[in-house]
Amino acid sequence: MVKLKEKIVTLFQEKEEMDTEIMLSDLTEVPSIKIGDYTLQFELGPANPELQEVAKKELRESPEIQKQSIARLQELLKGEKDLKCPLDNEAWLIRFLRPCKYYPDSALKLIKHYYQFKVKHASLYDDLKPSREKNIFEHNILTVLPNRDQCGRRVLIIELGKKWKHNKCSLDEVYKGCVLYLEAAMLEPTTQIAGAVVIFDMDGLSLQQTWQFTPPFAKRIVDLLQEAIPVRVKNLHVVNQPVIFNMVFALFKPFLNEKLKNRIIFHGSDRKSLHQYILPKHLPPQYGGTLELKLISGPQWYSLLVNLDKEYEAISSYGYKKK
């Protein structure tokens, strides 16, 4: 009787793991929401021909290299006995191979850092999914533009000044909201190839808000960007920053390597400076742009992301075993 019970439990566990395996990157339909005449949805299909050319030139992508790299990465991952991951899911493997230009050893290193980072900051990552983080979206300080820029990159705007009520929405909540967006971006082949850019709008940053930033928080952000995220973050643009922002940036400086330091660009209120990197037609009017598409609010993004709760649960089910 005991053995029968154990067998039943094992079967249920195996089924649960199979269900999770199927869920990851194998969505039966693409989540979307209708906003006026505009349909907002994730772009899970193949990249357009132009970006496929970019993948060939910048990422060494070709059917032959892709096949060889997937096979080699699978072999390398088999050696990570404590790491649970979807070895047979090619779309998942490609997420890590693309930012590493299809070098399997580099992709393995990225995967290990990605999951070790999640273990190190388990209090933030455990069961992280949109339905548990509604507050950050309701504060409407994180915005992903509905369009891409001229290079096909996703554009994330983070407003940590006038719109940020730090006593009602913590920096950790802001961090988790950003991670939810980044995890969603990882699902899109176009974003895997083209990457993303971030605009930090610091307009109205107060002294009280600067006190929310700490060296451990700064180190976590820098470690994430430099070692533990499989998204090509091409530039970090800082706009509308007051003089007091120097106090915040001083916390980040000691942890920055040269590569990331060179990708942080300060524009202040100089819109022409920003336009050298993102063309006006891809930016909303508050940044001197001519974008006519209506911006998607935080609550609207939440209503889309919450449809991916199961996907985020699948993402959370992988990683190193807890000791």
N, C-alpha and C positions, 0 to 999 in steps of 0.2 A: 504493500500500500504506500509506504514511504517513498519507494523507488518510483512508483507511478506518479506520485505528486511531484517529485523532483523532475521527472521527464516532462510533465505538463508545463511546469514553470520554465524549463529550458526551451520548450517549443514556443511559448509565449514570448520569451526574451528574444529568440531568433527571429520571430515574426516582427517584433517591434523594431529590431535592427534592420530588417529588410524593408519595412515601411519607411524608415528614416532614409535608407539608401535611395529608395525610389523618389522620395520627396525632394532630395537635394538636386537642384538644377533641372529637374524633370517636371516642371509645373505643367499641368494639363491645359491651363489657359493663362494668358498673360493678364495679371491684375491691371485694371484701368479705372479711371473715374472721368466723368464728363463735366467740364467746366465751361458753361456757355456752349460755344461752337467748337471748343478745343477738347480733345481727348488726351488726357495725361496717362501714360503707361510706360512700363519698363521696356527697353529695347533688347529683347533676348535673342533676336535673330542675328544672322551673320553681319559683319561690318560691310559698308558699301565698298565698291571697287577701289575708290581712292584710298580709303584707309587700309584695305588689303595690300595695296602697294606700299603704304607706310610700314605695315607689319613686315613685309619682305625686306625693305631697306633698313629699318631701324631695329627690328627684333629678330632678323634672320629667319622669318617664318616661311616655311614651305611644307608641302605635304610630307616630303621625305624626312626633313629635320624634325617636324612635329611628331611623326610616328616613332622615330628613333629616340627622341627625347622623352616621350611618354613612357616607352618601354624601359628606358634606363632609370627614370625617376621612380617607376613602380618597383624596380629591383632595389633601389636605394632605400625606399620607404619600408620595404619588407624587413630591413635590418633594424628599424625603429620599433622594437617589440612593445614598448610602453605607449606607443602612439596609435590611437584609433583614428583611422581616416578612410575615406571611400576610394580605395586603391583602383577599383575598376571604373571609376567615374572619370572619363577623359575630360569632360568640361571642367571638372574641379581641378584636375592636374594642370590644365592649360592656364587656369587663373594664376597659378604660381610660376609657370614656365614663361609666360609672356613678359612680365616685368623683369625677368632674369635673362631675357634674350635667348631662351631655350637652352641654357646651360644647366643640365640636370643637377650638378653639384651645388650650384648657386641657388637653384630652386629648393633643394633639400634644406639648405641653410636657412632660407627665408621661411619655409614651412615650420622648421624647428623654432625659430625666433618668434614667429607668429603665435604658436601655441604655448611656448614658454612664457611669453608676455601675458597671455591670458591666465596662465596659472599664477603668475606673480601678482596680477591685479584681479584676482578671482572675485573680490567683492563687487567689482564693477561689471564683470563679464558673465557671472553665473546667471543663467536663464534670462539673458538680455534679449528683449524683443519689444516691438513697438507698443503692444498693448499695456506694457508695464511702465512706459515712459511718456504717457500722454501729456504730462505737465510741460515738458520742454517744447513740445509742438504748439501747445496753447499759448505760450509766451511769444511765439512767432519771431524768434530772433535767429533762427536758422532757415535759410532759403536756398533751395536749389533752383536755378533758373530753368524754365520750361524748355529752353533752347540750348543748343551747344554753341561754343565759340567757333571762330573761323578754322580752328584746327580739329574740330570735332570733340573738344574736351567738355566735360561737365563743369559747371561753375557753381560753387557753394559760397554763399554769402553768410558771414557770421557777424551779427551786430551786437557788440559788447559795450555799448555806450548808453545812450538815452533809452533804448528799448529794453535794456536788461535790468530787471528787478532782482538784484542779487539775493535779497532776503526772501524771495518767493521761488527762486529758481537757482540752484547751486551750480557752481562750475562743474562739479561731477555730473550733474544732469546734462549740462551743455556738452560735456565730453561724450556721454553715452549717446546723445542725439546725433553727434557727428559720426560716431562709430556705426550707428544704424544706417546712416546715409552711405558711409564708405562700404559697408558690407553689401548694400544693395547695388552700389556701383560696380562691385566685383563681379556681379552676375552678368553685366552687360559686355559682350564682346567688343563693341565700339569703344567703351570706356577703358577696357583692358588694354586696348591698342593706343588710343589717343591720350588717355590719362585724364587728369582733373586739375583745376586751379581753384584756389581759395582766396576770397576777398575778406579780409578782416576790417570791418567798418567800426572804428573806435570813436566815432563822433559822440561827444558828451561824456566820455569816460571820467568818472569822479575819483577822488582820493579814496573814498570808502570802497569803491569797486576794485581799485588797485590792490587793496589789502587782502582781497580774496585769493590773489595769486601767491603761490608759495614755491620755493625751490623744488620740492618733491613733485608738485603738479607740473612745473615746467619741464623737469626731467622726464616725466611720463610722456608728455606730448612729443618731446624731441626723440625719445627712444622709439615711440610708435612710428614717427615719420621716417626715421633714419634706418630702422632695422626690422620693424615688425608689421609692416602693412604692404600687401600685394597690390597696391594701386600706384600708378605713376603720377605722383603729385608734382606737377611741372613747375608751378610758381605759387608763392604765398604773397599776395598783395596787401599791403597795409595802407588804408586810406583814412583821411579825416582824423588822424591821430593828434591829440593835444600833446603839449610838452611833457605832461605827467606820464605819458605812455613810456617814456624812457626808463622809468622805474620798473615797469613791467618787463620790458625787453631785456633789461639788465639781468633778470632772473634766468632768462633763456640762453643768453650769450655763452656762458661757460660750457654748455652741453652741445653746442652746435659744431658739426664738422664743416669743412670748407664747402663741400657740395651743397649742403642745405643752406648754409649762410648765403651763398651766391644766388639762391632761389628766392630769398626774401627781399622784396622790393618795397621801398617806402615812397608813397606818392603824396601824402598830405592831402591838400585840396586841389592838386594839379591834375586835372582830368586828362590833359594831353599826354602827360606822362603815363597814365594808366592805359590810354588808347594805343600806346606803342605796343602793348602786349595783348589787349583785347579790343577788337575793333568796335567803334561806337554802335554799329547796327546790331551788335550782340549784347549790348548793355542797356539796362533800364535808364530812364531819364535822370534819376538821382545821381548817376555816375557819368552824366554828360552823354548818355547814349540815346539811340533813336528806336530802341526795341519797342514794337507795338503790342507784342503779346502781353497779356495780363499776367502779373506775377502770381505764383501759387502760394497761398498762405500756409502757415504751419499746420493749422487744423485740417486743411485740404490734403497736405502731404501725409498727415497722420491717417486719414481715412483710406489712403492708398496703401501705405506701408503696413497697416494693421492686417491687410489681406494676406500679407506674407509672414504672418506669425509662425506658421508651420515650417516655413523655410528657415526662419531664425532659430526655431527649436532644433531643426536638423543641424544647423551650423554649430549650435551650442553642444550638440551631442558628441562632437568629435574633439579630439585633443589628447593630451597626456592624462594618464590615470592619476587621480588624486591620491596622495600618500597620506 
